[in-house]
Amino acid sequence: MGANKSGGCGLLVLVVVGALLGVGYYKSKHDSSAAPPSGADTGGGSGRYVALGDSYTSAPRTGKQAGSPAGCARSDNNYPHLVSAKLKPAKFVDVSCGGATTEDLTDAQSTRNGSNPPQFDSVTADTTLVTLGIGGNDVGFISLAQTCVTSHQSASPCKDRLTAGGKDELADRISETAKKVGTALDQIHKKAPKARVVVVGYPTVLPDGDGCWPVLPLGSGDVAYLRDALGKLNDALSEQAKSHDAGFADTAEPSKGHDVCANSDVKWVEGLVPTSSAAALHPNARGEAGMAGVVESVLGVH
């Protein structure tokens, strides 16, 4: 998530903060992980595992470039690759791509360096496992970046704008995104009726409290608002998984205390200035390994 699908450039602060918001920041209230219904076996040299998702799945710059197009910024040590290494299926396909929305599951996605075919093209009748990490970009946080940056620690320009008139615009967008994810899950089951499906949530990015302004240039009011609003997104993903015969990997709970404001030796998600090779405001190798561990636990892999 987070990357502009067309690869356009803009003012640095807007791009950076846009990426921050576009990844779908939230804080889960509880561990809502759940195993998927039983299905065909995957692992030990059998089965076909397909990974779908955005940049929190593709994991820009955490490892070596994997697959094409290069514009998807897909790394060879992202959580799908780590899960596959543990499972050892007969076939593994990772088509995740930075900037992807649910639309890119069924349509080709243009990147700044090549076009990614519709991700669903890789979901075939013989697929036995699908992981899906998507939804944050559908909410459209990148377009809100310029209204969220503030030089005042206690300000809340985004909350003020998005809740004006007593209506919460983010809540409406999250509701619409949830429906799209539900539809996507139905399509996956139709294309791969034997597959076990797991929706993978996003790790904790914003800390408890007021944040770490000015390192993170969001006022305390917006930190709280975005944390709560995007907690609803995480809950919505969990609910859609439950109601559409899929498991849910809650990566927010185990990553608490590993957010962008944490020390470099414990954080799962990089800050504005990365302390590792990973992209700013995206999971680092530690974070991808942590996310893989949650998925493996949900699948009963030890």
C-alpha positions as CSV (number, residue, x, y, z in Angstrom):
1,M,0.0,0.0,0.0
2,G,1.0,3.6,0.2
3,A,2.7,4.0,-3.2
4,N,1.0,6.0,-5.9
5,K,-0.2,3.6,-8.5
6,S,0.9,5.7,-11.5
7,G,4.3,6.5,-9.9
8,G,3.8,10.3,-9.9
9,C,5.9,12.6,-7.8
10,G,4.9,15.5,-5.6
11,L,6.2,17.5,-2.7
12,L,8.3,15.4,-0.4
13,V,6.3,16.0,2.7
14,L,3.0,15.1,1.0
15,V,4.5,12.0,-0.5
16,V,6.0,10.8,2.7
17,V,2.9,11.6,4.9
18,G,0.7,10.3,2.1
19,A,2.5,7.0,2.3
20,L,2.2,7.0,6.1
21,L,-1.6,7.3,5.9
22,G,-2.1,5.2,2.8
23,V,-0.8,2.1,4.4
24,G,-3.8,1.9,6.6
25,Y,-2.7,3.0,10.1
26,Y,-4.7,1.5,12.9
27,K,-4.5,0.0,16.4
28,S,-6.3,-3.2,17.0
29,K,-8.2,-3.4,20.3
30,H,-7.7,-7.1,20.7
31,D,-6.2,-10.1,19.0
32,S,-8.8,-11.2,16.5
33,S,-6.8,-13.8,14.6
34,A,-8.8,-16.8,13.5
35,A,-8.0,-19.9,11.4
36,P,-9.6,-20.3,8.0
37,P,-12.1,-23.1,7.5
38,S,-10.6,-26.5,6.5
39,G,-9.7,-27.0,2.9
40,A,-7.1,-28.6,0.7
41,D,-3.6,-29.2,2.2
42,T,-0.7,-26.9,1.4
43,G,2.8,-27.8,2.3
44,G,5.3,-30.6,2.4
45,G,5.7,-30.5,-1.4
46,S,2.0,-30.3,-2.2
47,G,-0.5,-27.5,-2.9
48,R,-0.4,-24.1,-4.6
49,Y,0.0,-20.9,-2.5
50,V,-0.9,-17.5,-4.0
51,A,-0.2,-14.2,-2.2
52,L,-2.2,-11.1,-3.1
53,G,-1.9,-7.6,-1.7
54,D,-0.4,-4.1,-1.5
55,S,3.0,-2.8,-0.4
56,Y,2.6,-4.0,3.2
57,T,2.6,-7.5,1.5
58,S,5.2,-6.8,-1.2
59,A,7.5,-5.1,1.3
60,P,9.6,-2.6,-0.6
61,R,13.4,-2.9,-0.2
62,T,13.3,-5.4,2.7
63,G,15.2,-7.9,0.5
64,K,16.1,-8.6,-3.1
65,Q,13.7,-7.8,-5.9
66,A,11.3,-10.7,-6.5
67,G,9.4,-11.2,-9.8
68,S,8.1,-8.5,-12.1
69,P,7.3,-5.8,-12.7
70,A,10.0,-4.0,-10.7
71,G,7.5,-1.2,-10.0
72,C,5.6,-3.4,-7.6
73,A,8.7,-3.3,-5.3
74,R,8.2,-6.9,-4.2
75,S,10.9,-8.4,-2.0
76,D,12.1,-11.9,-1.6
77,N,11.8,-11.9,2.2
78,N,8.3,-10.5,2.5
79,Y,5.9,-12.4,4.6
80,P,4.5,-14.5,1.7
81,H,8.0,-15.7,0.9
82,L,8.7,-16.5,4.5
83,V,5.4,-18.4,4.9
84,S,6.1,-20.3,1.7
85,A,9.6,-21.2,2.9
86,K,8.0,-22.7,6.1
87,L,5.2,-24.5,4.3
88,K,7.1,-25.7,1.3
89,P,4.2,-25.9,-1.2
90,A,4.6,-27.5,-4.6
91,K,3.9,-24.0,-6.2
92,F,4.2,-20.5,-4.8
93,V,3.1,-17.3,-6.6
94,D,3.4,-13.8,-5.1
95,V,1.7,-11.1,-7.2
96,S,1.4,-8.4,-4.5
97,C,2.2,-4.9,-5.6
98,G,2.8,-1.5,-4.0
99,G,-0.2,0.9,-4.3
100,A,-2.7,-1.9,-5.1
101,T,-6.4,-1.5,-4.3
102,T,-9.2,-4.0,-4.6
103,E,-9.6,-2.8,-8.2
104,D,-6.2,-4.2,-9.0
105,L,-7.3,-7.6,-8.1
106,T,-9.4,-7.7,-11.2
107,D,-7.7,-5.1,-13.4
108,A,-4.1,-4.5,-14.5
109,Q,-2.2,-2.1,-12.4
110,S,0.2,0.5,-13.9
111,T,3.3,1.2,-11.8
112,R,6.3,3.6,-12.5
113,N,8.2,0.6,-13.9
114,G,5.9,-1.9,-15.6
115,S,2.3,-3.2,-15.4
116,N,1.2,-5.8,-13.0
117,P,-1.5,-8.1,-14.4
118,P,-4.8,-8.5,-12.5
119,Q,-3.8,-10.3,-9.3
120,F,-6.7,-12.7,-9.6
121,D,-5.2,-14.1,-12.8
122,S,-3.0,-16.1,-10.5
123,V,-5.8,-17.6,-8.5
124,T,-6.6,-20.8,-10.3
125,A,-8.8,-23.8,-9.6
126,D,-5.8,-25.8,-8.3
127,T,-4.9,-23.1,-5.8
128,T,-5.0,-24.4,-2.2
129,L,-4.0,-21.4,-0.1
130,V,-4.5,-17.6,-0.7
131,T,-3.4,-14.8,1.6
132,L,-4.9,-11.3,1.0
133,G,-3.5,-8.1,2.4
134,I,-5.5,-5.2,1.0
135,G,-7.9,-2.4,1.8
136,G,-6.0,0.6,3.1
137,N,-5.5,2.2,-0.3
138,D,-9.2,1.9,-1.1
139,V,-10.0,4.2,1.8
140,G,-7.9,6.9,0.0
141,F,-5.7,8.3,2.8
142,I,-3.1,9.6,0.4
143,S,-5.4,12.3,-0.9
144,L,-5.8,13.6,2.6
145,A,-2.1,14.0,3.3
146,Q,-1.9,17.8,2.7
147,T,-4.6,18.4,5.3
148,C,-3.0,16.2,8.0
149,V,0.5,17.8,8.2
150,T,0.7,20.3,11.0
151,S,3.3,22.4,12.8
152,H,1.1,22.4,15.9
153,Q,1.4,19.5,18.2
154,S,-2.2,19.5,19.5
155,A,-3.9,20.3,16.2
156,S,-6.3,17.9,14.3
157,P,-6.8,19.3,10.8
158,C,-7.8,16.0,9.3
159,K,-10.3,15.2,12.1
160,D,-11.8,18.7,11.8
161,R,-12.3,18.4,8.1
162,L,-13.5,14.7,7.9
163,T,-16.0,15.0,10.7
164,A,-17.4,18.4,9.8
165,G,-21.2,18.5,9.9
166,G,-21.4,15.5,12.2
167,K,-20.6,12.9,9.5
168,D,-17.4,10.9,9.6
169,E,-16.1,10.6,6.1
170,L,-13.5,8.0,6.9
171,A,-16.1,5.8,8.6
172,D,-18.1,5.8,5.3
173,R,-15.0,5.0,3.2
174,I,-14.1,2.1,5.5
175,S,-17.7,0.7,5.2
176,E,-17.4,0.8,1.4
177,T,-14.0,-0.8,1.5
178,A,-15.2,-3.6,3.7
179,K,-17.9,-4.5,1.1
180,K,-15.2,-4.6,-1.6
181,V,-13.1,-6.9,0.4
182,G,-16.1,-9.1,1.0
183,T,-16.8,-9.3,-2.7
184,A,-13.1,-10.1,-3.4
185,L,-13.3,-13.0,-1.0
186,D,-16.3,-14.4,-2.7
187,Q,-14.5,-14.1,-6.0
188,I,-11.5,-16.0,-4.6
189,H,-13.7,-18.8,-3.4
190,K,-15.3,-19.0,-6.8
191,K,-12.0,-19.2,-8.6
192,A,-10.3,-21.6,-6.1
193,P,-13.1,-23.5,-4.4
194,K,-10.6,-25.8,-2.6
195,A,-8.4,-23.1,-1.2
196,R,-8.1,-21.9,2.4
197,V,-8.1,-18.1,2.5
198,V,-6.5,-15.8,5.0
199,V,-7.0,-12.0,5.2
200,V,-3.8,-10.5,6.6
201,G,-4.3,-7.3,8.6
202,Y,-1.8,-4.4,8.9
203,P,0.7,-4.1,11.8
204,T,0.5,-1.4,14.4
205,V,2.1,1.8,13.0
206,L,0.9,4.6,15.3
207,P,1.7,4.3,19.0
208,D,-0.6,4.7,22.0
209,G,-0.8,8.3,23.3
210,D,0.0,11.5,21.3
211,G,2.5,10.1,18.8
212,C,6.0,11.4,18.4
213,W,5.6,14.9,17.0
214,P,7.5,16.5,15.2
215,V,9.3,13.3,14.0
216,L,5.8,12.2,13.0
217,P,4.2,15.6,11.8
218,L,0.7,14.7,12.9
219,G,-1.0,16.5,15.8
220,S,-2.1,14.6,18.8
221,G,-5.8,15.0,17.8
222,D,-5.2,13.5,14.4
223,V,-3.0,10.7,15.8
224,A,-5.9,9.6,18.0
225,Y,-8.5,10.1,15.3
226,L,-6.6,8.1,12.7
227,R,-5.7,5.4,15.1
228,D,-9.3,4.9,16.1
229,A,-10.7,5.2,12.6
230,L,-8.2,2.8,11.2
231,G,-8.8,0.4,14.1
232,K,-12.3,0.2,12.6
233,L,-10.8,-0.7,9.2
234,N,-8.9,-3.6,10.9
235,D,-12.1,-4.7,12.6
236,A,-13.9,-4.5,9.3
237,L,-11.4,-6.7,7.6
238,S,-11.7,-9.2,10.4
239,E,-15.5,-9.2,10.2
240,Q,-15.4,-9.7,6.4
241,A,-13.0,-12.6,6.8
242,K,-15.4,-14.2,9.3
243,S,-18.5,-13.7,7.2
244,H,-16.8,-14.9,3.9
245,D,-15.3,-18.2,5.0
246,A,-11.8,-16.9,5.5
247,G,-9.3,-16.8,8.3
248,F,-7.8,-13.5,9.7
249,A,-4.2,-12.8,10.7
250,D,-4.3,-9.9,13.2
251,T,-0.8,-8.5,13.0
252,A,-1.7,-5.3,15.0
253,E,-1.8,-7.0,18.4
254,P,1.7,-8.6,18.3
255,S,3.3,-5.5,16.8
256,K,2.2,-3.1,19.6
257,G,5.2,-1.3,20.9
258,H,7.0,-1.9,17.5
259,D,5.5,1.2,15.8
260,V,7.3,4.0,13.9
261,C,8.1,5.8,17.2
262,A,9.8,2.8,18.7
263,N,13.6,2.3,18.9
264,S,15.3,1.1,15.7
265,D,16.2,-2.3,17.2
266,V,12.6,-3.2,18.0
267,K,10.4,-1.5,15.5
268,W,8.5,-3.4,12.8
269,V,7.6,-0.4,10.7
270,E,10.1,2.3,9.7
271,G,9.6,6.0,10.3
272,L,10.0,9.0,8.1
273,V,13.8,8.4,8.0
274,P,14.3,4.6,7.8
275,T,16.9,3.0,10.1
276,S,17.1,0.0,7.8
277,S,17.0,-0.6,4.0
278,A,13.2,-0.8,4.0
279,A,11.0,1.9,2.6
280,A,9.9,4.8,4.8
281,L,6.7,4.0,6.7
282,H,6.6,0.4,5.6
283,P,7.5,-2.8,7.4
284,N,11.1,-3.7,7.7
285,A,12.5,-7.2,7.6
286,R,11.7,-7.7,11.3
287,G,8.1,-6.6,10.7
288,E,7.7,-8.9,7.7
289,A,9.1,-11.8,9.8
290,G,6.6,-10.9,12.6
291,M,3.7,-10.8,10.1
292,A,4.8,-14.2,8.7
293,G,4.8,-15.7,12.2
294,V,1.1,-14.6,12.7
295,V,0.1,-16.1,9.3
296,E,1.9,-19.3,10.2
297,S,0.2,-19.5,13.6
298,V,-3.3,-19.0,12.0
299,L,-2.5,-21.8,9.6
300,G,-1.2,-24.1,12.4
301,V,2.3,-24.2,11.0
302,H,5.1,-24.7,13.5
